[in-house]
Amino acid sequence: MPIDRAEVERIAELARLEIPPEAIERTAAQLSEVLDFVASLSRLELDRLGPTQFAPVEAPLREDELDSRRLAPETALAAAPEAEGGFFLVPPIVENVSP
């Protein structure tokens, strides 16, 4: 699936990426290669394979253990600029951007 210059610029704007003008064509080619590879995966014949064909029948499990290297939630939130209900409050990073 070919990606053109305009599409790269649109994706960069949505992702808030700064792509130098001289790198846009190369980025378009690389994105096109990725999409072509993903499209090639649809040609694989996987109909006769079940969803767990490659998963072990009995996955090894371990006991849950407390790890002394982890911060208690109260300790982690103590240094946070803003917190509420046991969670960090962060500013939104995506605004209303027209696609």
N, C-alpha and C positions, 0 to 999 in steps of 0.2 A: 504494500500500500504506500504509494508515494506521498511524502509530506513536502509541501512547498514552503517557500520563505515566509509567506503570510501566516501560515499555520504555526510555524516555529515562533514567530513573533507573538502570536496570540497565546500560545502555551507559555511562553516566557513571561508574558504579562500576568497571566493567571497565577503562575507559580512565583511571581515576583522575582524573577531571575534577570540578571543583566547579562545578555549575550552580546559580545562585541560584533559589530556589523560584519567583520571579516570571517567570523566563525559561524554565521547563520547557515550558509550553504552546507558546510561540513556537518553541522548539527542536524539539518534536515536529512542528509544522507544517512547519518547514523540512526536517527529515529525511524527512517524508512526500513533500514535493515532489521531493526528490532521488531517492527510490526510484521515484516515478511517472515521472520523466524517464528513468531507467535502464530501466524497464519499457517505455517507449515505443520504445526503441531496438530491442527485439525485433520490432517491427512493420515495420521496414525490410526491403525486399525485396533481399537481398544474395546470393541463391542463384546468380545468373548471374555474379557478380563473383568473380574469383580472389583469393587472399590477398594478392597483390602488385599489385593493380589500380592503386594510386596510387603505388607506389614506382618510382623511376627504374630503368630497365633496367640502367644501369651507374652505380652510385653513385660519386661522386668520392672517391678515397682520397688520403690524404696520407702522407708518410713519417713514421715514428716518430722523434721528435727528443727528446733529453734536454733538460729544462728546468731551468735553473740556479736557478729560484725554488722548486723542490721540496726538501723536507727529505729527507735520507737517513733510512732507517728507524732507524738507530742514534741519530741526532740527535733524532728525534721521540720515541723511547722513553726517551731519557735523562732527560727531565723527567716521565715518567709515574710516578704513585704505585706502580703495579704493572704488570709486564709479564712475559710468558712466551712463549718460542718465537717472538719477533718480533711479538707481538700485545699490544695493551693488554688488561689484565684489568679488567673492570668488574663491579660488583655486579649481581645479577639485578634487573630492574625489574618482572617479573611473578611474582607468587607464586601459590600454588594458590588461585584465586578460583573459587567455584562459579558456573557460569553460570545 
